[in-house]
Every structure is written in C-alpha cells, then in structure tokens.
Amino acid sequence: MDMLNRLVTSRRFWLTIFAVIQTVVFQLLPDINPAIWQSIDALVLVLIGAFTVDDTVDKLTTPKG
C-alpha cells in the first residue's frame, strides 16, 4: 500500500500520465501541428528529469536516523 501511495503522490507519475494523454489526444486531432505536442513532450521530459534530480538530492542530503 505504501508503494501505491507514493505513486499517487508522485509529481513524476502525474507528469507522465499528462504527457501520455496529451500525446494521444494531439495525435488524434489532425489540425494540430506535430511540432507543438512534441515540444510539450520535451518540456514535460525536462520537468520529470528536474524532479528526479531534486528528489535524489533530497534523499542524499537528508541525514539518516
């Protein structure tokens, strides 16, 4: 249950869900320029990477005990 709670509260998880949904929706809409949704995907990927680095730094700098 702890794993499910961490997943639901994860910023990276929700950004990934957002990226998948927006990619599918924009892919299905023929009037949308592919460069737009690909750019949004790239920005979301950068955000996920930044959140990963932030979480890793927090874990490494937090004293154990």
PyMOL Python script that loads the backbone (N, CA, C, O; Angstrom):
from pymol import cmd

cmd.read_pdbstr("""\
ATOM      1  N   MET A   1       0.823  -1.188   0.000  1.00  0.00           N
ATOM      2  CA  MET A   1       0.000   0.000   0.000  1.00  0.00           C
ATOM      3  C   MET A   1       0.870   1.256   0.000  1.00  0.00           C
ATOM      4  O   MET A   1       0.493   2.277  -0.576  1.00  0.00           O
ATOM      5  N   ASP A   2       2.027   1.179   0.643  1.00  0.00           N
ATOM      6  CA  ASP A   2       2.940   2.319   0.679  1.00  0.00           C
ATOM      7  C   ASP A   2       3.414   2.680  -0.728  1.00  0.00           C
ATOM      8  O   ASP A   2       3.555   3.855  -1.067  1.00  0.00           O
ATOM      9  N   MET A   3       3.657   1.656  -1.534  1.00  0.00           N
ATOM     10  CA  MET A   3       4.111   1.894  -2.907  1.00  0.00           C
ATOM     11  C   MET A   3       3.028   2.606  -3.722  1.00  0.00           C
ATOM     12  O   MET A   3       3.331   3.518  -4.491  1.00  0.00           O
ATOM     13  N   LEU A   4       1.785   2.198  -3.558  1.00  0.00           N
ATOM     14  CA  LEU A   4       0.680   2.842  -4.272  1.00  0.00           C
ATOM     15  C   LEU A   4       0.514   4.289  -3.814  1.00  0.00           C
ATOM     16  O   LEU A   4       0.261   5.170  -4.636  1.00  0.00           O
ATOM     17  N   ASN A   5       0.650   4.541  -2.534  1.00  0.00           N
ATOM     18  CA  ASN A   5       0.550   5.904  -2.002  1.00  0.00           C
ATOM     19  C   ASN A   5       1.661   6.793  -2.566  1.00  0.00           C
ATOM     20  O   ASN A   5       1.411   7.941  -2.933  1.00  0.00           O
ATOM     21  N   ARG A   6       2.880   6.267  -2.634  1.00  0.00           N
ATOM     22  CA  ARG A   6       3.994   7.035  -3.186  1.00  0.00           C
ATOM     23  C   ARG A   6       3.780   7.314  -4.673  1.00  0.00           C
ATOM     24  O   ARG A   6       4.133   8.384  -5.168  1.00  0.00           O
ATOM     25  N   LEU A   7       3.197   6.341  -5.382  1.00  0.00           N
ATOM     26  CA  LEU A   7       2.938   6.520  -6.806  1.00  0.00           C
ATOM     27  C   LEU A   7       1.898   7.604  -7.042  1.00  0.00           C
ATOM     28  O   LEU A   7       2.074   8.454  -7.915  1.00  0.00           O
ATOM     29  N   VAL A   8       0.826   7.581  -6.281  1.00  0.00           N
ATOM     30  CA  VAL A   8      -0.263   8.551  -6.464  1.00  0.00           C
ATOM     31  C   VAL A   8       0.181   9.961  -6.095  1.00  0.00           C
ATOM     32  O   VAL A   8      -0.335  10.928  -6.656  1.00  0.00           O
ATOM     33  N   THR A   9       1.109  10.102  -5.179  1.00  0.00           N
ATOM     34  CA  THR A   9       1.574  11.427  -4.769  1.00  0.00           C
ATOM     35  C   THR A   9       2.827  11.881  -5.515  1.00  0.00           C
ATOM     36  O   THR A   9       3.388  12.932  -5.206  1.00  0.00           O
ATOM     37  N   SER A  10       3.263  11.096  -6.491  1.00  0.00           N
ATOM     38  CA  SER A  10       4.479  11.412  -7.234  1.00  0.00           C
ATOM     39  C   SER A  10       4.221  12.442  -8.335  1.00  0.00           C
ATOM     40  O   SER A  10       3.325  12.272  -9.161  1.00  0.00           O
ATOM     41  N   ARG A  11       5.008  13.497  -8.332  1.00  0.00           N
ATOM     42  CA  ARG A  11       4.917  14.509  -9.389  1.00  0.00           C
ATOM     43  C   ARG A  11       5.312  13.912 -10.737  1.00  0.00           C
ATOM     44  O   ARG A  11       4.712  14.222 -11.766  1.00  0.00           O
ATOM     45  N   ARG A  12       6.318  13.061 -10.717  1.00  0.00           N
ATOM     46  CA  ARG A  12       6.789  12.439 -11.957  1.00  0.00           C
ATOM     47  C   ARG A  12       5.720  11.542 -12.561  1.00  0.00           C
ATOM     48  O   ARG A  12       5.552  11.524 -13.781  1.00  0.00           O
ATOM     49  N   PHE A  13       4.993  10.799 -11.733  1.00  0.00           N
ATOM     50  CA  PHE A  13       3.924   9.921 -12.212  1.00  0.00           C
ATOM     51  C   PHE A  13       2.840  10.729 -12.918  1.00  0.00           C
ATOM     52  O   PHE A  13       2.424  10.369 -14.020  1.00  0.00           O
ATOM     53  N   TRP A  14       2.383  11.799 -12.309  1.00  0.00           N
ATOM     54  CA  TRP A  14       1.302  12.590 -12.893  1.00  0.00           C
ATOM     55  C   TRP A  14       1.753  13.329 -14.145  1.00  0.00           C
ATOM     56  O   TRP A  14       0.961  13.499 -15.073  1.00  0.00           O
ATOM     57  N   LEU A  15       2.994  13.768 -14.194  1.00  0.00           N
ATOM     58  CA  LEU A  15       3.500  14.379 -15.413  1.00  0.00           C
ATOM     59  C   LEU A  15       3.581  13.365 -16.550  1.00  0.00           C
ATOM     60  O   LEU A  15       3.315  13.695 -17.706  1.00  0.00           O
ATOM     61  N   THR A  16       3.946  12.145 -16.220  1.00  0.00           N
ATOM     62  CA  THR A  16       3.989  11.091 -17.225  1.00  0.00           C
ATOM     63  C   THR A  16       2.591  10.788 -17.753  1.00  0.00           C
ATOM     64  O   THR A  16       2.401  10.634 -18.959  1.00  0.00           O
ATOM     65  N   ILE A  17       1.617  10.701 -16.856  1.00  0.00           N
ATOM     66  CA  ILE A  17       0.230  10.477 -17.270  1.00  0.00           C
ATOM     67  C   ILE A  17      -0.234  11.622 -18.170  1.00  0.00           C
ATOM     68  O   ILE A  17      -0.858  11.390 -19.206  1.00  0.00           O
ATOM     69  N   PHE A  18       0.072  12.852 -17.772  1.00  0.00           N
ATOM     70  CA  PHE A  18      -0.282  14.020 -18.587  1.00  0.00           C
ATOM     71  C   PHE A  18       0.343  13.929 -19.971  1.00  0.00           C
ATOM     72  O   PHE A  18      -0.331  14.180 -20.970  1.00  0.00           O
ATOM     73  N   ALA A  19       1.620  13.574 -20.042  1.00  0.00           N
ATOM     74  CA  ALA A  19       2.318  13.509 -21.323  1.00  0.00           C
ATOM     75  C   ALA A  19       1.698  12.451 -22.238  1.00  0.00           C
ATOM     76  O   ALA A  19       1.535  12.678 -23.436  1.00  0.00           O
ATOM     77  N   VAL A  20       1.361  11.316 -21.675  1.00  0.00           N
ATOM     78  CA  VAL A  20       0.758  10.261 -22.490  1.00  0.00           C
ATOM     79  C   VAL A  20      -0.609  10.690 -23.003  1.00  0.00           C
ATOM     80  O   VAL A  20      -0.918  10.501 -24.179  1.00  0.00           O
ATOM     81  N   ILE A  21      -1.425  11.264 -22.137  1.00  0.00           N
ATOM     82  CA  ILE A  21      -2.772  11.686 -22.546  1.00  0.00           C
ATOM     83  C   ILE A  21      -2.705  12.790 -23.595  1.00  0.00           C
ATOM     84  O   ILE A  21      -3.410  12.724 -24.601  1.00  0.00           O
ATOM     85  N   GLN A  22      -1.875  13.798 -23.378  1.00  0.00           N
ATOM     86  CA  GLN A  22      -1.812  14.895 -24.343  1.00  0.00           C
ATOM     87  C   GLN A  22      -1.229  14.424 -25.668  1.00  0.00           C
ATOM     88  O   GLN A  22      -1.626  14.927 -26.720  1.00  0.00           O
ATOM     89  N   THR A  23      -0.308  13.485 -25.648  1.00  0.00           N
ATOM     90  CA  THR A  23       0.241  12.956 -26.895  1.00  0.00           C
ATOM     91  C   THR A  23      -0.827  12.212 -27.686  1.00  0.00           C
ATOM     92  O   THR A  23      -0.946  12.389 -28.899  1.00  0.00           O
ATOM     93  N   VAL A  24      -1.600  11.382 -26.997  1.00  0.00           N
ATOM     94  CA  VAL A  24      -2.663  10.631 -27.673  1.00  0.00           C
ATOM     95  C   VAL A  24      -3.720  11.586 -28.219  1.00  0.00           C
ATOM     96  O   VAL A  24      -4.146  11.444 -29.366  1.00  0.00           O
ATOM     97  N   VAL A  25      -4.143  12.545 -27.423  1.00  0.00           N
ATOM     98  CA  VAL A  25      -5.180  13.481 -27.865  1.00  0.00           C
ATOM     99  C   VAL A  25      -4.692  14.315 -29.044  1.00  0.00           C
ATOM    100  O   VAL A  25      -5.412  14.465 -30.032  1.00  0.00           O
ATOM    101  N   PHE A  26      -3.485  14.856 -28.956  1.00  0.00           N
ATOM    102  CA  PHE A  26      -2.982  15.680 -30.052  1.00  0.00           C
ATOM    103  C   PHE A  26      -2.698  14.850 -31.301  1.00  0.00           C
ATOM    104  O   PHE A  26      -2.798  15.354 -32.420  1.00  0.00           O
ATOM    105  N   GLN A  27      -2.350  13.596 -31.115  1.00  0.00           N
ATOM    106  CA  GLN A  27      -2.124  12.716 -32.262  1.00  0.00           C
ATOM    107  C   GLN A  27      -3.435  12.463 -33.007  1.00  0.00           C
ATOM    108  O   GLN A  27      -3.444  12.334 -34.232  1.00  0.00           O
ATOM    109  N   LEU A  28      -4.526  12.395 -32.271  1.00  0.00           N
ATOM    110  CA  LEU A  28      -5.826  12.120 -32.874  1.00  0.00           C
ATOM    111  C   LEU A  28      -6.462  13.355 -33.515  1.00  0.00           C
ATOM    112  O   LEU A  28      -7.354  13.228 -34.353  1.00  0.00           O
ATOM    113  N   LEU A  29      -6.012  14.531 -33.131  1.00  0.00           N
ATOM    114  CA  LEU A  29      -6.541  15.764 -33.720  1.00  0.00           C
ATOM    115  C   LEU A  29      -5.684  16.135 -34.938  1.00  0.00           C
ATOM    116  O   LEU A  29      -4.513  16.483 -34.790  1.00  0.00           O
ATOM    117  N   PRO A  30      -6.267  16.062 -36.136  1.00  0.00           N
ATOM    118  CA  PRO A  30      -5.450  16.266 -37.336  1.00  0.00           C
ATOM    119  C   PRO A  30      -5.010  17.717 -37.562  1.00  0.00           C
ATOM    120  O   PRO A  30      -4.063  17.958 -38.310  1.00  0.00           O
ATOM    121  N   ASP A  31      -5.676  18.676 -36.932  1.00  0.00           N
ATOM    122  CA  ASP A  31      -5.345  20.082 -37.174  1.00  0.00           C
ATOM    123  C   ASP A  31      -4.188  20.602 -36.328  1.00  0.00           C
ATOM    124  O   ASP A  31      -3.735  21.730 -36.524  1.00  0.00           O
ATOM    125  N   ILE A  32      -3.712  19.796 -35.399  1.00  0.00           N
ATOM    126  CA  ILE A  32      -2.632  20.220 -34.507  1.00  0.00           C
ATOM    127  C   ILE A  32      -1.279  19.909 -35.163  1.00  0.00           C
ATOM    128  O   ILE A  32      -1.031  18.793 -35.619  1.00  0.00           O
ATOM    129  N   ASN A  33      -0.433  20.909 -35.194  1.00  0.00           N
ATOM    130  CA  ASN A  33       0.913  20.725 -35.728  1.00  0.00           C
ATOM    131  C   ASN A  33       1.692  19.777 -34.807  1.00  0.00           C
ATOM    132  O   ASN A  33       1.756  20.014 -33.601  1.00  0.00           O
ATOM    133  N   PRO A  34       2.282  18.708 -35.355  1.00  0.00           N
ATOM    134  CA  PRO A  34       3.024  17.755 -34.510  1.00  0.00           C
ATOM    135  C   PRO A  34       4.161  18.403 -33.716  1.00  0.00           C
ATOM    136  O   PRO A  34       4.513  17.918 -32.640  1.00  0.00           O
ATOM    137  N   ALA A  35       4.723  19.467 -34.221  1.00  0.00           N
ATOM    138  CA  ALA A  35       5.809  20.132 -33.501  1.00  0.00           C
ATOM    139  C   ALA A  35       5.335  20.695 -32.165  1.00  0.00           C
ATOM    140  O   ALA A  35       6.123  20.801 -31.225  1.00  0.00           O
ATOM    141  N   ILE A  36       4.069  21.055 -32.073  1.00  0.00           N
ATOM    142  CA  ILE A  36       3.533  21.604 -30.821  1.00  0.00           C
ATOM    143  C   ILE A  36       3.514  20.542 -29.741  1.00  0.00           C
ATOM    144  O   ILE A  36       4.060  20.749 -28.657  1.00  0.00           O
ATOM    145  N   TRP A  37       2.882  19.389 -30.028  1.00  0.00           N
ATOM    146  CA  TRP A  37       2.793  18.378 -28.965  1.00  0.00           C
ATOM    147  C   TRP A  37       4.136  17.720 -28.696  1.00  0.00           C
ATOM    148  O   TRP A  37       4.382  17.255 -27.583  1.00  0.00           O
ATOM    149  N   GLN A  38       5.003  17.673 -29.687  1.00  0.00           N
ATOM    150  CA  GLN A  38       6.340  17.142 -29.439  1.00  0.00           C
ATOM    151  C   GLN A  38       7.139  18.084 -28.543  1.00  0.00           C
ATOM    152  O   GLN A  38       7.934  17.637 -27.716  1.00  0.00           O
ATOM    153  N   SER A  39       6.929  19.381 -28.708  1.00  0.00           N
ATOM    154  CA  SER A  39       7.595  20.362 -27.836  1.00  0.00           C
ATOM    155  C   SER A  39       7.081  20.256 -26.405  1.00  0.00           C
ATOM    156  O   SER A  39       7.854  20.349 -25.452  1.00  0.00           O
ATOM    157  N   ILE A  40       5.771  20.060 -26.261  1.00  0.00           N
ATOM    158  CA  ILE A  40       5.204  19.883 -24.922  1.00  0.00           C
ATOM    159  C   ILE A  40       5.783  18.629 -24.281  1.00  0.00           C
ATOM    160  O   ILE A  40       6.126  18.639 -23.099  1.00  0.00           O
ATOM    161  N   ASP A  41       5.896  17.543 -25.052  1.00  0.00           N
ATOM    162  CA  ASP A  41       6.502  16.312 -24.527  1.00  0.00           C
ATOM    163  C   ASP A  41       7.939  16.551 -24.068  1.00  0.00           C
ATOM    164  O   ASP A  41       8.355  16.042 -23.027  1.00  0.00           O
ATOM    165  N   ALA A  42       8.691  17.322 -24.843  1.00  0.00           N
ATOM    166  CA  ALA A  42      10.080  17.612 -24.476  1.00  0.00           C
ATOM    167  C   ALA A  42      10.142  18.411 -23.174  1.00  0.00           C
ATOM    168  O   ALA A  42      10.983  18.138 -22.317  1.00  0.00           O
ATOM    169  N   LEU A  43       9.257  19.392 -23.026  1.00  0.00           N
ATOM    170  CA  LEU A  43       9.231  20.175 -21.787  1.00  0.00           C
ATOM    171  C   LEU A  43       8.849  19.319 -20.584  1.00  0.00           C
ATOM    172  O   LEU A  43       9.425  19.463 -19.506  1.00  0.00           O
ATOM    173  N   VAL A  44       7.884  18.435 -20.770  1.00  0.00           N
ATOM    174  CA  VAL A  44       7.478  17.544 -19.681  1.00  0.00           C
ATOM    175  C   VAL A  44       8.634  16.612 -19.310  1.00  0.00           C
ATOM    176  O   VAL A  44       8.856  16.334 -18.131  1.00  0.00           O
ATOM    177  N   LEU A  45       9.363  16.136 -20.310  1.00  0.00           N
ATOM    178  CA  LEU A  45      10.515  15.279 -20.044  1.00  0.00           C
ATOM    179  C   LEU A  45      11.570  16.018 -19.225  1.00  0.00           C
ATOM    180  O   LEU A  45      12.160  15.445 -18.310  1.00  0.00           O
ATOM    181  N   VAL A  46      11.808  17.280 -19.550  1.00  0.00           N
ATOM    182  CA  VAL A  46      12.763  18.086 -18.777  1.00  0.00           C
ATOM    183  C   VAL A  46      12.268  18.263 -17.340  1.00  0.00           C
ATOM    184  O   VAL A  46      13.060  18.183 -16.402  1.00  0.00           O
ATOM    185  N   LEU A  47      10.968  18.502 -17.160  1.00  0.00           N
ATOM    186  CA  LEU A  47      10.414  18.633 -15.806  1.00  0.00           C
ATOM    187  C   LEU A  47      10.569  17.344 -15.009  1.00  0.00           C
ATOM    188  O   LEU A  47      10.932  17.378 -13.833  1.00  0.00           O
ATOM    189  N   ILE A  48      10.296  16.212 -15.644  1.00  0.00           N
ATOM    190  CA  ILE A  48      10.445  14.924 -14.960  1.00  0.00           C
ATOM    191  C   ILE A  48      11.897  14.725 -14.543  1.00  0.00           C
ATOM    192  O   ILE A  48      12.168  14.259 -13.435  1.00  0.00           O
ATOM    193  N   GLY A  49      12.829  15.074 -15.422  1.00  0.00           N
ATOM    194  CA  GLY A  49      14.247  14.973 -15.076  1.00  0.00           C
ATOM    195  C   GLY A  49      14.630  15.886 -13.923  1.00  0.00           C
ATOM    196  O   GLY A  49      15.396  15.494 -13.043  1.00  0.00           O
ATOM    197  N   ALA A  50      14.097  17.103 -13.928  1.00  0.00           N
ATOM    198  CA  ALA A  50      14.394  18.049 -12.851  1.00  0.00           C
ATOM    199  C   ALA A  50      13.832  17.556 -11.520  1.00  0.00           C
ATOM    200  O   ALA A  50      14.494  17.662 -10.488  1.00  0.00           O
ATOM    201  N   PHE A  51      12.614  17.018 -11.543  1.00  0.00           N
ATOM    202  CA  PHE A  51      12.032  16.472 -10.314  1.00  0.00           C
ATOM    203  C   PHE A  51      12.828  15.269  -9.814  1.00  0.00           C
ATOM    204  O   PHE A  51      12.984  15.081  -8.608  1.00  0.00           O
ATOM    205  N   THR A  52      13.325  14.464 -10.735  1.00  0.00           N
ATOM    206  CA  THR A  52      14.136  13.308 -10.352  1.00  0.00           C
ATOM    207  C   THR A  52      15.419  13.754  -9.676  1.00  0.00           C
ATOM    208  O   THR A  52      15.807  13.203  -8.646  1.00  0.00           O
ATOM    209  N   VAL A  53      16.079  14.750 -10.252  1.00  0.00           N
ATOM    210  CA  VAL A  53      17.313  15.271  -9.648  1.00  0.00           C
ATOM    211  C   VAL A  53      17.010  15.864  -8.280  1.00  0.00           C
ATOM    212  O   VAL A  53      17.754  15.633  -7.327  1.00  0.00           O
ATOM    213  N   ASP A  54      15.928  16.624  -8.175  1.00  0.00           N
ATOM    214  CA  ASP A  54      15.548  17.247  -6.903  1.00  0.00           C
ATOM    215  C   ASP A  54      15.275  16.186  -5.836  1.00  0.00           C
ATOM    216  O   ASP A  54      15.749  16.313  -4.707  1.00  0.00           O
ATOM    217  N   ASP A  55      14.529  15.159  -6.175  1.00  0.00           N
ATOM    218  CA  ASP A  55      14.228  14.092  -5.219  1.00  0.00           C
ATOM    219  C   ASP A  55      15.488  13.333  -4.812  1.00  0.00           C
ATOM    220  O   ASP A  55      15.647  12.959  -3.650  1.00  0.00           O
ATOM    221  N   THR A  56      16.381  13.109  -5.775  1.00  0.00           N
ATOM    222  CA  THR A  56      17.624  12.390  -5.474  1.00  0.00           C
ATOM    223  C   THR A  56      18.516  13.208  -4.549  1.00  0.00           C
ATOM    224  O   THR A  56      19.105  12.661  -3.616  1.00  0.00           O
ATOM    225  N   VAL A  57      18.620  14.497  -4.793  1.00  0.00           N
ATOM    226  CA  VAL A  57      19.425  15.374  -3.927  1.00  0.00           C
ATOM    227  C   VAL A  57      18.848  15.382  -2.519  1.00  0.00           C
ATOM    228  O   VAL A  57      19.589  15.323  -1.538  1.00  0.00           O
ATOM    229  N   ASP A  58      17.521  15.455  -2.422  1.00  0.00           N
ATOM    230  CA  ASP A  58      16.884  15.432  -1.104  1.00  0.00           C
ATOM    231  C   ASP A  58      17.196  14.138  -0.350  1.00  0.00           C
ATOM    232  O   ASP A  58      17.474  14.172   0.848  1.00  0.00           O
ATOM    233  N   LYS A  59      17.151  13.010  -1.041  1.00  0.00           N
ATOM    234  CA  LYS A  59      17.424  11.732  -0.391  1.00  0.00           C
ATOM    235  C   LYS A  59      18.886  11.628   0.025  1.00  0.00           C
ATOM    236  O   LYS A  59      19.193  11.070   1.079  1.00  0.00           O
ATOM    237  N   LEU A  60      19.791  12.162  -0.797  1.00  0.00           N
ATOM    238  CA  LEU A  60      21.210  12.058  -0.493  1.00  0.00           C
ATOM    239  C   LEU A  60      21.646  13.010   0.613  1.00  0.00           C
ATOM    240  O   LEU A  60      22.603  12.719   1.331  1.00  0.00           O
ATOM    241  N   THR A  61      20.969  14.132   0.763  1.00  0.00           N
ATOM    242  CA  THR A  61      21.374  15.114   1.760  1.00  0.00           C
ATOM    243  C   THR A  61      20.618  15.017   3.068  1.00  0.00           C
ATOM    244  O   THR A  61      20.994  15.646   4.057  1.00  0.00           O
ATOM    245  N   THR A  62      19.543  14.224   3.077  1.00  0.00           N
ATOM    246  CA  THR A  62      18.784  14.064   4.311  1.00  0.00           C
ATOM    247  C   THR A  62      19.514  13.073   5.226  1.00  0.00           C
ATOM    248  O   THR A  62      19.795  11.944   4.823  1.00  0.00           O
ATOM    249  N   PRO A  63      19.817  13.498   6.456  1.00  0.00           N
ATOM    250  CA  PRO A  63      20.514  12.579   7.363  1.00  0.00           C
ATOM    251  C   PRO A  63      19.621  11.390   7.735  1.00  0.00           C
ATOM    252  O   PRO A  63      18.420  11.530   7.966  1.00  0.00           O
ATOM    253  N   LYS A  64      20.245  10.239   7.783  1.00  0.00           N
ATOM    254  CA  LYS A  64      19.505   9.013   8.142  1.00  0.00           C
ATOM    255  C   LYS A  64      19.447   8.896   9.653  1.00  0.00           C
ATOM    256  O   LYS A  64      20.366   9.272  10.380  1.00  0.00           O
ATOM    257  N   GLY A  65      18.311   8.353  10.090  1.00  0.00           N
ATOM    258  CA  GLY A  65      18.208   8.107  11.513  1.00  0.00           C
ATOM    259  C   GLY A  65      17.039   8.659  12.173  1.00  0.00           C
ATOM    260  O   GLY A  65      16.877   8.494  13.382  1.00  0.00           O
TER     261      GLY A  65
END
""", "prot")
cmd.dss("prot")
cmd.show_as("cartoon", "prot")
cmd.util.cbc("prot")
cmd.orient("prot")
